[in-house]
Amino acid sequence: MVREREPGSIVIVGSLNADLTVQTARFPQPGETVSGGDLTVLPGGKGANQAVAAARLGGKVRMIGAVGDDSNGDLLLRSLTRAGVDTSQVEIKTGLPTGTAVILVDETGENIIVVSPGANGALSPADVTAGMFVGASGVGLCLEIPVKTVMRAAVMAKQAGATVLTNLSPYQAVPGELLDNTDILLVNEHEAAQLGEHRVARTIITRGEAGATVIEDDSPPVDIPAISVETVDTTGCGDAFMGAVLQQLAAGASLVAAARYAAGVGAFAATRRGAQASYPDAARMNSFLAGHS
Ligand code: RIB
């Protein structure tokens, strides 16, 4: 972990969802009904998760996104604020519901997620302005908001001199222009396979329990082993990984060192229920890593 200099600031442009989650012994088959535990409503959404993860670890983070004028929106803004994220540029879209994710988690900690975008789907390119990226050292993007908005954010962030980290999740084919304006791509192995020929010079491929691989054009790929834990809930582990990479890069770490630390953060998150609810602060991470070295 790098702590020697004043960290740069991080901007996340992405989604905010209320995660409506039920634990169940096993997932139902199509047409089948199974019983589960109590419904929980927890703060989630890939963008907000990344922002909270980075802020809890010590990053200076600003969130760009949208919620509805409802209690789920309040829940999400509270969670971001409690983590220290600047929410002054999260728009409240009157008349639209806050995004929601319906999540099942089985007894192995695996999940199935369906997202209803709500206000996230109304975050338009016009909502993203050049001034939002002034002074940002790193910008995090994901695909839970309209791709046109993601593209505009990538172009503006690049012009502002920030390092753009794009997570192609949930996966969809994206215009080459988005990848051209991405400095670091974060994909899982299925997304990497779907991506085909188009490459970004610096790429992290996450492989779940098999760890991650960091690819940088001029050096051989580096495999990062996973930390083995008792998995309770994998929801938001990838977002914790991304938030940690952004925080570590902003603090001056190399991409390999950032990914190594992030693998620990993702593993920690799998040992607790929920997404943001499972993210550690830096002190917790230090003792977790000390116990797994
Ligand atoms: O990556 C996990 C997230 O995906 C959840 O928090 C849910 O909101 C969906 O966006």
Residues whose N, C-alpha, C, O or C-beta is under 5 A from the ligand:
A	BS01	RIB	N17 D19 G44 G45 K46 A101 T235 G236 D239 A275
